[in-house]
Amino acid sequence: MSHKRIPKRKAAIAVGGVAALGAAAFLLPMANASQDNASGATATAPKTLKSANDASDLAAQLQQLLGQAFAGSYYDSGKQQLVVNVISGDNNIVVQAEKAGAVVRQVQNSNSELAAVAQTLKTKATIPGTAWAVDPKTNKVVVTADSTVTGTKWDTLQSTVQSLGSNMATLKKSSGTFKTLVSGGDAIFSQVQDGTVRCSLGFNVTASDGSPAFLTAGHCGVAAKDWSDSETGQPIATVDQAQFPGAGDFSLVKYNDATTQAPSEVNIGNGQTVAINQAVDATVGETVFRMGSTTGLHDGQVTGLDATVNFQSETDPNGVDTVTGLIQTNVCAEAGDSGGSLFTQDGGAVGMTSGGSGDCTSGGETFFQPVTAALQATGATLGDGGAGAGDGGAATADPSASASAGDETGTGDQAGGDQIGGSADPSASAGDQTGTGDQSGTGDQSGTGDGTGTGDQSGTGTDTSSSH
């Protein structure tokens, strides 16, 4: 990280670390958002949406236009089209959606009916290790149970889902364990009574009072108040607001130095950055990228919205920490990636890593706090905070240039914040890179809980840090 005490250097601290395994190189090159119709197409031909941001915008328009007839939507990335679900048999509704540029699909379950299903699950099946979200592709609520849901807990969950009817909900098993994932990205640290808490910075923002700040995971903000950019350094930022558990998992952390330079960008390694230009709502089916110091850069698809996750409580062995309103994806993550940025190829800020199951070898489910909801709740705005972006001396990089990184290996505690690089295409960063992620002492160790540092790491050796 770079602050006022290091003049004319950029603090690209939106997310640090090195580009690692798995980020796809098959996506389209970076392109301006556009909506194109083929020449001579009829007025009802679906629009070609070259950007997932376009799909999100169109979905929002249709939700307002169709009202109660709107039953969700998703982005067909192969055809670059938005598919919208409608429940009304009224042909006028279909015509309106088609004229707006969507592919229309008539379905059985309304949004209110699916919301009622989620409420029943909340009442009867709030069990640690479970999660549920609406899947617009199947027009059902998909319920997931992790490996800890066994015995009577599994029986209760299974009977509850079955009572809802096969046309309303489905149940699947996850091989991993749902947990908050701490450390990662441009690592941030806090010293607490039981050791060091390590989390990951999400996005730089400007607080409502005009001061520079950043967003990260809420369970990090609950765990500790003062944060540093090095494990033994002095605090450089203080938690202003934190939400976890409940309606979200986000924290607003203000820099102590009001002149801190904090540009709005994500560092994807090798001196490459992706400019973050707007906060966008997630769309089911779109491709997104996640950056973290443990596992580096990875991509995947959004699979559900408004997800509810029931984490095992870290303060009560018999309790549960329920978080609502999250984005569900199949992007892999591991301990050490919490708080890190979820973003689109063309610079849209989507979310911050909350938790999940599995790993980047076998895959799994992951959950993210929506950036738009965090901004609304905290009153912050996305963009450069404090003194701005430095001297502007960064070169403009070829978006595909980072693909030449080859077999480079890096550490997750790399000083990504001080790398000077141009805009880059995150999909081109794959190569054969690996990121080691400052993983000493990490693992599935017991965390100390809210207020002392939640975690899934067990300090092996002499490591006393707690990662989120």
Beta strands, then each sheet from edge to edge (+ up, - down):
strand 1: 35-36
strand 2: 48-49
strand 3: 70-76
strand 4: 81-86
strand 5: 103-106
strand 6: 130-135
strand 7: 140-145
strand 8: 169-173
strand 9: 179-180
strand 10: 187-192
strand 11: 195-200
strand 12: 203-206
strand 13: 212-216
strand 14: 226-227
strand 15: 237-243
strand 16: 250-255
strand 17: 261-262
strand 18: 265-269
strand 19: 272-275
strand 20: 278-279
strand 21: 287-292
strand 22: 296-312
strand 23: 320-329
strand 24: 341-343
strand 25: 348-356
strand 26: 366-370
strand 27: 381-382
strand 28: 385-386
strand 29: 409-410
strand 30: 434-435
strand 31: 466-467
sheet 1: 1+ 2-
sheet 2: 3+ 4- 5-
sheet 3: 8+ 7+ 6- 22+ 21- 24+ 25- 9+
sheet 4: 8+ 7+ 6- 22+ 23- 26+
sheet 5: 8+ 7+ 6- 22+ 21- 24+ 25- 20-
sheet 6: 10+ 11- 31-
sheet 7: 14+ 15- 16+ 13- 12+ 27-
sheet 8: 17+ 28-
sheet 9: 18+ 19-
sheet 10: 29+ 30+
end
